[in-house]
Amino acid sequence: MNSMRKKSLFETNRHLKGSAKYRISLLTNVSSSTAIETGDKVQSVAKKITVPKGSMFQVSRPKGK
């Protein structure tokens, strides 16, 4: 029996590992999908789901936006 745990796609795909681009893309994807479902604006949804430091959705926003 093999006791080794299979690694998830997030753990093995180099494009997903700790990538700020991945996190921004994920936030955009979730925000736009939620906006379509709820009728809210994408930016409004993104603000609501962006949470404190340490979260998967932690995103640095450009100043003044």
BAFI-3210 file (N, C-alpha, C; in Angstrom, 3 decimals, decimal comma, padded with zeros to 6 digits):
// residues 65
n [1|2|3|4|5|6|7|8|9|10|11|12|13|14|15|16|17|18|19|20|21|22|23|24|25|26|27|28|29|30|31|32|33|34|35|36|37|38|39|40|41|42|43|44|45|46|47|48|49|50|51|52|53|54|55|56|57|58|59|60|61|62|63|64|65]
n.u [000,842|000,550|001,461|001,789|000,642|-001,370|-000,514|-002,202|-003,557|-003,076|-000,786|001,078|001,109|003,025|002,183|000,237|001,258|001,628|001,303|000,844|-000,482|-002,178|-003,858|-005,077|-006,390|-008,140|-009,717|-010,878|-012,325|-014,140|-015,451|-016,624|-018,327|-020,030|-021,113|-022,613|-024,550|-025,792|-026,337|-024,937|-022,212|-019,010|-016,718|-017,768|-018,485|-015,941|-014,716|-016,199|-015,525|-012,802|-010,549|-008,879|-005,240|-003,311|-005,192|-006,479|-007,545|-006,202|-005,260|-003,220|-004,170|-004,040|-002,954|-005,288|-007,483]
n.v [-001,184|002,205|004,918|007,538|010,810|012,262|015,161|018,286|020,075|022,783|022,692|021,524|022,768|025,092|027,583|028,311|028,359|030,352|032,674|036,030|036,902|034,755|034,899|037,391|036,897|034,881|036,285|038,147|036,431|035,165|037,436|038,534|036,457|036,296|038,857|038,724|036,881|038,212|040,791|042,954|045,382|044,489|045,551|046,264|043,791|042,606|044,205|043,449|040,741|040,690|040,060|040,330|040,403|037,500|035,911|033,921|035,616|037,977|040,967|043,367|046,540|049,060|052,352|054,961|053,875]
n.w [000,000|-000,805|001,011|000,419|000,048|-002,461|-004,252|-004,518|-007,357|-007,012|-005,459|-007,172|-009,695|-011,275|-012,072|-010,334|-007,774|-005,059|-006,525|-007,285|-009,513|-010,045|-007,790|-008,159|-010,558|-009,733|-007,862|-009,615|-011,285|-009,480|-008,512|-010,853|-011,656|-009,430|-009,521|-011,878|-011,094|-008,939|-009,753|-008,879|-009,091|-010,417|-009,139|-006,675|-005,587|-005,464|-003,522|-001,298|-000,970|-000,618|001,821|005,098|005,547|004,784|003,706|000,996|-000,858|-000,602|-001,932|-003,436|-003,966|-006,485|-005,574|-004,958|-006,145]
ca.u [000,000|001,317|000,921|002,075|-000,531|-001,288|-000,511|-003,271|-003,146|-002,537|000,556|001,984|001,130|003,900|001,467|-000,679|001,995|001,907|001,360|-000,056|-001,305|-003,234|-004,795|-005,845|-007,284|-009,188|-010,605|-011,633|-013,258|-015,204|-016,195|-017,467|-019,387|-020,975|-021,807|-023,622|-025,632|-026,461|-026,673|-024,053|-021,053|-017,859|-015,859|-018,456|-018,352|-014,528|-014,463|-016,853|-014,899|-011,391|-010,475|-007,603|-003,955|-003,207|-006,257|-006,248|-007,993|-005,454|-004,824|-002,757|-004,858|-003,311|-003,374|-006,210|-008,600]
ca.v [000,000|003,437|005,878|008,919|011,614|012,939|016,616|018,938|020,871|024,033|022,410|021,051|023,631|026,242|028,829|028,589|028,444|031,654|033,687|037,184|036,921|033,761|035,407|038,468|036,254|034,194|037,321|038,674|035,395|035,014|038,696|038,696|035,444|036,713|040,055|038,269|036,225|039,109|042,074|043,995|045,705|043,630|046,206|046,199|042,417|042,395|044,854|042,667|039,440|040,844|039,984|040,708|039,775|036,078|035,219|033,611|036,737|039,196|041,584|044,739|047,389|050,285|053,513|055,868|053,165]
ca.w [000,000|-000,903|001,986|000,000|-000,276|-003,751|-004,139|-005,259|-008,504|-006,473|-004,952|-008,212|-010,870|-010,997|-012,355|-009,224|-006,513|-004,464|-007,563|-007,131|-010,725|-009,833|-006,795|-008,785|-011,530|-008,973|-007,334|-010,748|-011,719|-008,475|-008,466|-012,038|-011,602|-008,388|-010,018|-012,841|-010,349|-007,994|-010,355|-008,342|-009,909|-010,136|-008,148|-005,386|-005,113|-005,141|-002,230|-000,247|-000,733|-000,294|003,280|005,690|005,220|005,065|003,003|-000,408|-001,669|-000,293|-003,178|-003,310|-004,921|-006,809|-004,789|-005,622|-006,787]
c.u [000,891|000,699|001,201|000,787|-000,327|-001,331|-001,627|-002,694|-002,515|-001,100|001,555|002,096|001,927|003,215|000,535|000,038|002,274|001,942|000,348|-000,984|-002,465|-004,293|-005,671|-006,835|-008,441|-010,195|-011,482|-012,698|-014,439|-016,078|-017,132|-018,607|-020,465|-021,773|-022,893|-024,827|-026,445|-026,912|-025,857|-022,942|-019,877|-016,978|-016,462|-018,312|-016,914|-014,183|-015,021|-016,112|-013,407|-011,296|-009,068|-006,406|-003,928|-004,257|-005,846|-006,601|-007,280|-004,884|-004,358|-003,428|-004,007|-003,847|-004,280|-007,370|-009,464]
c.v [001,253|004,480|007,328|009,616|012,260|014,439|017,189|019,697|022,175|023,847|022,062|021,957|024,889|027,578|029,232|028,838|029,886|032,817|034,802|037,260|035,931|034,283|036,510|037,885|035,545|035,193|037,886|037,693|035,264|036,266|038,838|037,685|035,829|037,927|039,681|037,683|037,194|040,428|043,231|044,294|044,838|044,242|046,138|044,801|042,155|043,010|044,023|041,360|039,527|040,968|040,257|039,865|038,303|035,257|034,894|034,803|038,040|039,749|042,994|045,562|048,604|051,461|054,403|055,190|052,501]
c.w [000,000|000,022|001,603|-000,426|-001,643|-003,522|-005,003|-006,447|-008,055|-005,995|-006,055|-009,427|-010,570|-011,249|-011,212|-007,907|-006,098|-005,423|-007,317|-008,335|-010,593|-008,879|-007,377|-009,786|-010,835|-008,420|-008,449|-011,197|-010,761|-008,432|-009,655|-012,059|-010,587|-008,844|-011,015|-012,112|-009,497|-008,596|-009,798|-009,337|-009,469|-009,047|-006,753|-004,772|-004,677|-003,801|-001,089|000,056|-000,477|001,219|003,782|005,253|005,628|004,345|001,575|-001,288|-001,336|-001,594|-002,885|-004,389|-005,226|-006,000|-005,621|-006,302|-005,755]
res [m|n|s|m|r|k|k|s|l|f|e|t|n|r|h|l|k|g|s|a|k|y|r|i|s|l|l|t|n|v|s|s|s|t|a|i|e|t|g|d|k|v|q|s|v|a|k|k|i|t|v|p|k|g|s|m|f|q|v|s|r|p|k|g|k]
***
